[in-house]
């Protein structure tokens, strides 16, 4: 039985890339607003607005993940 491989720094050529705050802040604000708006739409029985609000929140998550890659 062999030992596990050393995965420190696996797939990187140096230090991790930093995502600028100017990109992160608007995405985070959009996500937080969507997270509070979604239950508001649910309790106000605004079913037609729930889907766009959910899409706005999930698009913020996708944008942040895309920026980190």
Secondary structure, 3 states (H helix, E strand, C coil): CCCCCCCCCCCCCCCCCCCCHHHHHHHHHHHHHHHHHHHHHHHCCCHHHHHHHHHHHHHHHHHHHHHHC
